[in-house]
Amino acid sequence: MNLKKLLFSICSLFSLHAAAMNIIKPYDVFLRPQPPRCPWTFQAFGWAEVGLEARGWDFRGERTNILRIWNCDQDGVAMLNGCPLNSPAGQLRERLGNDDGVRGHFCVDGNLKPIGATIAARYFFSHDISLGLYVPVYSMKLDNVVWRDLTPIDDTVMRDNLTNNFASIAKEFGCLDICGWRRTGLGDAMLVAEWQGQFKQRKPVLKKVVVDARFGLSFPTGLQADENKIFAFPFGNDGSWAIMFGAGIDCVWTDYIRGGFDVQLDYIFGHTKERRIKTHLCQTDLLFLQKACCYKDYGIGQQFTLHAGVCKMWGFSCDVGYRFTKHGDDRIILDDTCFSDKIANTAESLKDWTSHQVLLRGDHDFGYWMSEDALVTPIVSLYARLPFNGKSAALSPSFGVVVTLDF
């Protein structure tokens, strides 16, 4: 790694997940079960969720379709810009004439529905320390993709040469599939060491304070981005290793009311692979024909979670939370000097994105009705993650279940 890459990697500290979407992560502090009553015990659990049709928020923070979060339309003419004049793509570009902002442009719509699940296990040592392994799996489907041609009907030059056969032209000149897809595979597994110190308080209202600190290592086991399909983002950090840091504090008042605050930060190591890149300033992000080997650094990111709820009511508990996520600008460094780093980094898909979500959760601890020496104590939780705002992100309302077994 040269000095330029090293400096960029240092600047990318505390970056979050690369995909601008709220798919469930292998470790989620809001879904993590409470620790068992005794140390030297084992806890197995898992959660699964189904997402409704994802909603898009564009770079201005306005609601839009998921395929328009980066550009309001897609420029089929600019797709050919920068190609050698003696190539078939360059010759086609010459025949098309000028780009007036309408000719050869498309308004694109599509539907995205995610499904996710995680299987996890934690072992609890003494001194409130635990070690857990989290393995996620995802299934995504992009369908109902419609490319609505904005070219005037009487513009036969553009329609006959480009827009009427646009899917086949994108496939021929860039091996780019602009239709829908279905992808299923593992996400990035994570190993998490955690300390949850519980401090009882001798006060009339405040009964207990729980302080949490954790460190995690993410393994690049996830399905990587498919560079030959539009919007086929990775199921993890796209082949990169990552480190997770987190800390939080929870308070319990009058034995029944609880609330807390949590911060989670991830460091994603830079990674070199072949990616689609922007080679001309007018190009739009779904229509990059050129691929090049490049090093990617991930922007500074932050995740904050606030929650409050009621606990220990005949084994029932409920929580409501708010989560804010922000991811800074990503940057790429090209290994190929044939293209410009400066132009490549103007891609909207590399710029910052944010999301806002409401979190809801209800639990029932069946141990409330069982004896303390029971071999296994089950806990069942239902939850919802409801996005309500964002920027340059595709966010899906999701509903799921968590099943926990304390041994």
C-alpha positions in Angstrom: 0.0 0.0 0.0 1.5 3.4 -1.0 1.5 6.5 1.2 -1.6 8.0 -0.5 -3.7 5.0 0.1 -2.5 4.8 3.7 -3.5 8.4 4.4 -6.9 7.8 2.9 -7.4 4.7 5.0 -6.6 6.6 8.2 -9.1 9.3 7.2 -11.8 6.7 6.8 -11.9 5.8 10.5 -15.3 5.0 12.0 -17.0 4.3 8.7 -20.3 2.4 8.6 -21.7 -0.3 6.4 -21.0 0.6 2.7 -24.5 0.0 1.3 -26.9 3.0 1.5 -29.7 0.8 2.9 -31.1 -0.2 6.3 -30.7 -4.0 5.9 -30.4 -5.7 9.2 -26.8 -6.1 10.5 -25.5 -9.2 12.1 -25.1 -7.3 15.4 -27.8 -4.8 16.4 -27.9 -3.4 19.9 -31.6 -2.8 19.8 -32.3 -6.5 19.0 -29.6 -8.0 21.2 -31.1 -10.1 24.0 -30.6 -9.3 27.7 -27.8 -11.3 29.4 -28.8 -14.3 31.4 -28.9 -14.2 35.2 -25.8 -16.2 35.8 -22.2 -16.2 34.4 -20.6 -19.2 32.7 -23.8 -19.8 30.7 -24.6 -20.1 27.0 -27.2 -18.1 25.0 -28.3 -19.1 21.5 -30.6 -16.8 19.5 -31.6 -15.6 16.1 -33.7 -13.1 14.4 -35.4 -12.9 11.0 -37.2 -10.0 9.3 -39.2 -9.3 6.2 -38.9 -5.9 4.5 -41.7 -4.2 2.7 -41.1 -2.3 -0.5 -38.1 0.0 0.0 -38.6 3.7 -0.1 -36.1 6.1 -1.6 -34.8 9.5 -0.4 -32.7 11.5 -2.9 -29.7 13.7 -2.4 -32.0 16.6 -1.4 -33.8 14.5 1.2 -37.0 14.2 -0.8 -39.0 11.0 -1.3 -38.4 9.3 -4.6 -38.1 5.8 -6.2 -35.2 3.8 -5.0 -33.5 3.9 -8.5 -33.6 7.7 -8.4 -31.8 8.3 -5.0 -28.6 9.4 -6.8 -30.0 11.0 -10.1 -33.4 12.2 -11.0 -33.0 10.6 -14.4 -30.5 8.5 -16.3 -28.5 9.8 -19.3 -28.1 7.2 -22.0 -26.2 9.6 -24.2 -23.6 10.6 -21.6 -23.2 6.8 -21.0 -21.2 6.8 -24.2 -19.1 9.9 -23.6 -15.4 9.3 -23.3 -15.4 6.2 -25.5 -12.7 6.1 -28.2 -14.0 7.7 -31.4 -13.0 4.6 -33.5 -14.8 2.2 -31.2 -18.4 1.1 -31.9 -19.6 3.0 -28.9 -17.7 6.1 -29.9 -19.2 5.9 -33.4 -22.7 5.5 -32.0 -22.1 8.6 -29.8 -21.2 10.6 -32.9 -24.4 9.6 -34.7 -26.6 10.7 -31.8 -25.8 14.4 -31.8 -26.2 16.8 -28.9 -27.4 16.0 -25.4 -30.0 18.6 -24.5 -31.0 17.1 -21.1 -34.0 15.3 -22.6 -32.9 13.3 -25.7 -31.7 9.9 -24.7 -32.7 10.3 -21.0 -34.8 7.9 -19.0 -36.9 8.1 -15.8 -36.2 4.8 -14.0 -38.5 3.1 -11.4 -38.1 -0.2 -9.6 -39.2 -2.2 -6.5 -36.7 -3.6 -3.9 -37.8 -6.0 -1.2 -35.2 -7.4 1.4 -35.3 -10.4 3.7 -32.7 -11.0 6.4 -31.9 -13.3 9.2 -29.1 -13.9 11.7 -28.1 -16.9 13.8 -26.0 -16.0 16.8 -24.5 -17.5 20.0 -22.9 -15.9 23.0 -21.0 -17.3 26.0 -21.0 -15.4 29.2 -17.8 -15.4 31.4 -17.4 -13.9 34.8 -17.0 -10.1 35.3 -19.9 -9.4 32.9 -17.9 -10.3 29.8 -19.3 -12.2 26.8 -18.1 -13.4 23.4 -20.5 -13.9 20.6 -20.5 -15.0 17.0 -23.1 -13.6 14.5 -23.8 -15.1 11.0 -26.3 -13.3 8.8 -28.0 -14.3 5.5 -30.0 -12.1 3.1 -32.3 -12.4 0.1 -33.0 -9.4 -2.1 -35.1 -8.9 -5.1 -35.2 -5.9 -7.5 -38.2 -6.2 -9.8 -40.7 -4.1 -11.8 -37.8 -2.1 -13.3 -39.2 0.3 -15.9 -37.0 2.6 -18.0 -39.4 5.3 -19.3 -38.0 7.0 -22.4 -38.1 10.8 -22.1 -36.9 11.3 -25.8 -39.5 13.2 -27.9 -41.5 10.9 -30.1 -40.5 12.6 -33.3 -36.7 12.2 -32.5 -36.2 9.1 -34.7 -32.4 9.4 -34.7 -32.2 8.9 -30.9 -35.0 6.4 -30.7 -33.8 4.2 -33.6 -30.1 4.3 -32.7 -30.3 4.1 -28.9 -33.4 4.2 -26.8 -35.6 1.6 -28.5 -32.9 -1.1 -27.9 -31.2 0.5 -24.9 -31.0 -2.7 -22.8 -29.2 -4.6 -25.5 -26.8 -1.7 -26.2 -25.9 -1.4 -22.5 -25.2 -5.1 -22.5 -23.2 -5.0 -25.6 -20.9 -2.1 -24.8 -20.6 -2.5 -21.1 -21.8 -6.0 -20.1 -24.3 -4.1 -18.0 -27.7 -5.7 -17.1 -30.2 -2.9 -16.5 -33.1 -5.2 -15.6 -34.1 -6.7 -12.3 -32.4 -9.4 -10.3 -32.7 -11.8 -7.3 -29.7 -12.4 -5.0 -29.4 -14.7 -1.9 -26.3 -15.3 0.1 -24.4 -14.8 3.4 -23.6 -11.5 4.9 -20.4 -10.6 6.8 -20.0 -12.7 9.9 -19.0 -10.9 13.1 -17.2 -11.9 16.3 -18.1 -9.5 19.2 -16.5 -9.3 22.7 -18.7 -7.3 25.1 -18.8 -6.1 28.6 -22.1 -5.2 30.3 -21.4 -3.9 33.8 -24.5 -3.6 36.0 -24.3 -1.1 38.9 -27.1 -1.1 41.5 -28.1 2.3 42.8 -29.4 3.0 46.4 -31.7 5.8 45.3 -35.5 6.2 45.6 -36.1 6.3 41.8 -32.9 5.2 40.0 -32.4 1.5 40.7 -29.7 0.4 38.3 -27.2 1.6 35.7 -25.9 -0.7 33.0 -22.8 0.4 31.1 -21.9 -1.4 27.9 -18.7 -1.5 25.8 -17.9 -3.8 22.9 -15.4 -4.6 20.2 -16.2 -6.6 17.1 -14.3 -8.1 14.1 -16.2 -8.4 10.8 -15.1 -11.1 8.4 -15.6 -10.7 4.6 -17.9 -13.7 4.2 -20.7 -11.7 2.5 -21.9 -11.7 -1.1 -20.1 -8.9 -2.9 -21.6 -6.3 -5.2 -22.4 -7.6 -8.6 -20.8 -5.0 -10.9 -22.7 -6.3 -13.9 -26.2 -5.5 -12.5 -27.6 -2.1 -11.6 -28.1 -1.4 -7.8 -26.8 -4.9 -6.8 -25.1 -3.7 -3.6 -23.0 -6.0 -1.4 -24.4 -8.0 1.6 -21.6 -6.6 3.8 -18.5 -4.6 3.3 -17.9 -5.8 -0.3 -14.9 -8.0 0.5 -13.3 -5.8 3.2 -12.5 -6.6 6.8 -13.9 -4.3 9.5 -13.6 -3.5 13.1 -16.6 -2.4 15.3 -16.5 -0.2 18.4 -19.6 0.5 20.5 -20.6 1.9 23.9 -23.9 2.7 25.6 -25.6 3.4 28.9 -29.0 2.2 30.2 -30.8 3.3 33.3 -33.6 1.5 35.2 -36.0 3.6 37.3 -38.5 2.2 39.8 -37.8 -1.4 38.6 -40.0 -1.0 35.6 -39.0 1.9 33.4 -35.7 1.9 31.5 -34.0 4.1 28.9 -30.7 4.5 27.3 -28.3 5.8 24.6 -25.9 3.9 22.4 -23.1 4.8 19.9 -21.7 2.4 17.4 -18.7 3.1 15.1 -17.1 0.8 12.5 -13.8 1.0 10.8 -13.8 -0.6 7.3 -10.4 -1.4 5.9 -9.8 -0.1 2.3 -10.0 -2.8 -0.4 -8.9 -3.0 -4.0 -11.1 -4.7 -6.6 -12.6 -4.1 -10.0 -15.5 -1.6 -9.9 -17.6 0.4 -12.3 -16.5 4.0 -12.4 -17.6 7.3 -13.7 -15.4 8.4 -16.7 -17.2 11.6 -17.8 -18.8 14.4 -15.7 -22.2 14.1 -17.3 -22.6 10.4 -16.6 -25.3 9.1 -14.2 -24.7 6.4 -11.6 -26.7 3.5 -13.0 -25.0 3.7 -16.4 -21.3 3.4 -15.9 -19.9 1.3 -18.8 -16.3 1.3 -17.8 -14.8 -0.9 -15.1 -11.4 -0.4 -13.5 -9.3 -1.8 -10.7 -9.5 0.7 -7.8 -8.9 1.1 -4.1 -11.9 2.2 -2.1 -11.9 4.1 1.2 -15.1 4.4 3.2 -16.3 7.7 4.6 -16.6 8.7 8.3 -19.8 7.2 9.7 -21.8 7.3 12.9 -24.8 5.5 14.4 -26.8 6.7 17.4 -29.6 4.9 19.1 -32.0 6.2 21.8 -34.6 4.0 23.5 -37.0 3.9 26.4 -39.5 1.3 27.6 -41.1 -0.7 30.3 -39.7 -4.0 31.7 -40.5 -6.8 34.0 -44.3 -6.6 33.8 -45.3 -10.2 34.3 -42.5 -11.2 31.9 -43.4 -8.7 29.3 -41.2 -5.8 28.2 -41.6 -3.1 25.4 -39.2 -0.5 24.0 -39.5 2.3 21.5 -36.3 3.8 20.0 -34.9 6.3 17.5 -31.9 5.6 15.3 -29.9 8.1 13.2 -27.2 6.9 10.8 -24.8 9.0 8.8 -22.2 7.9 6.4 -19.7 10.3 4.9 -18.3 10.5 1.4 -16.5 7.5 0.0 -13.4 7.9 -2.1 -11.7 5.7 -4.7 -8.2 5.6 -6.1 -7.7 4.2 -9.6 -4.8 1.9 -10.4 -5.4 2.6 -14.1 -4.0 6.0 -15.3 -6.3 5.9 -18.3 -9.1 7.4 -16.2 -9.3 10.4 -13.9 -9.6 10.0 -10.1 -11.2 13.4 -9.9 -14.0 12.5 -12.3 -14.5 9.1 -10.8 -15.0 10.6 -7.4 -17.8 12.9 -8.6 -20.2 9.9 -8.7 -23.3 10.6 -6.5 -23.2 7.0 -5.2 -19.9 7.8 -3.4 -21.3 10.8 -1.6 -22.7 10.9 2.0 -26.0 9.4 3.0 -28.2 9.4 6.1 -31.2 7.6 7.5 -33.7 8.1 10.4 -35.7 5.2 11.8 -38.3 4.6 14.6 -37.6 1.2 16.4 -40.3 -0.8 18.2 -39.9 -4.0 20.2 -41.9 -6.2 22.5 -40.5 -9.1 24.5 -41.9 -11.9 26.6 -39.6 -13.8 28.9 -41.1 -17.3 29.6 -38.7 -17.6 32.5 -41.1 -15.5 34.5 -43.4 -18.6 34.6 -40.7 -21.2 35.0 -38.6 -22.4 37.9 -35.1 -20.9 38.4 -33.4 -24.3 37.8 -35.1 -24.8 34.4 -32.7 -26.3 31.8 -33.7 -23.8 29.0 -35.4 -20.4 29.3 -37.0 -19.1 26.1 -37.6 -15.5 25.2 -39.6 -14.3 22.2 -39.5 -10.8 20.8 -41.3 -9.0 18.0 -39.9 -5.8 16.5 -40.3 -3.2 13.7 -37.9 -0.8 12.1 -39.7 2.1 10.4 -37.7 4.6 8.4 -39.2 8.1 8.0 -36.5 10.2 6.5 -33.1 10.1 4.9 -30.8 11.3 2.2 -29.4 9.3 -0.8 -30.7 6.1 0.7 -33.1 3.2 0.0 -34.9 2.4 3.3 -37.3 -0.5 3.9 -39.9 -0.7 6.6 -39.1 -4.1 8.3 -40.8 -6.4 10.7 -39.2 -9.4 12.5 -39.0 -11.8 15.3 -36.2 -12.7 17.8 -36.1 -16.1 19.5 -33.6 -16.5 22.4 -32.7 -19.6 24.4 -30.8 -19.2 27.7 -29.1 -22.4 28.8 
